[in-house]
Amino acid sequence: MRTLVIYNSQTGFTRRYAEWIVEELKCDIMPFAEAKRLDFWADYDAIIFGSWVSAEKIKDIDWLKQNMIKHPAKKYLVYVVGASPAESPMVEEMLKLNMLSEKHSEKCTMVYCPGGLCYEKMSFFNRVVMKIFARMVAKKKDKTEAEAQMAKMIGQSYDISDRRYIEPVVRFIRRFEVMD
């Protein structure tokens, strides 16, 4: 089965996961900026789309949804990279908010991969927004334990990415390879 990993990365975490997936599956890789311009769909049976979360929205997920309608015979997996630890209750909420419609979800699986924050590589706007949010969380009175931990984490750059989070992605693709 021919598989393509398309990744949309702002600070490098999503790209890192894409590279790990490619190493494991020995498949092709393409940055999102290039994928938007090319017509590659006939060349692949499976598309793995990786992107990052901003304000609980998966960046450019609408592009994938539109193409899933145009190319319904493909297998799809979306891996989402965010700054929260995988076990955070916020992750489940974010995935629900971005859940694919019924017409999409039958052909697509969503996986969360924790990444981190890299203030040095963020756009000016995103850096300012994150710093304001970090201050708001830090100043909040009567913080829950989770909020206190979040305030500590988001005040600076950090990396919690881990190769083990690609395991569901690899299993998803290999399941179809066995069927071929």
Buried (B, 14 or more C-beta within 10 A) or exposed (E): BEBBBBBBBBBBBBBBBBBBBBEBBEBBBBBBEEBEEEEBBEEBBBBBBBBBBEEEBBBBBEBBBEBBEEBEEBBBBBBBBBBBBBEBEBBEEBBEEBEBEEEBEEBBBBBBBBBBBBBEBBEEEBBEBBBEBBEEBBEEEEBEEEEEBBBEBBBEEBBBBEEEBBEBBBEBBEEEEEEE
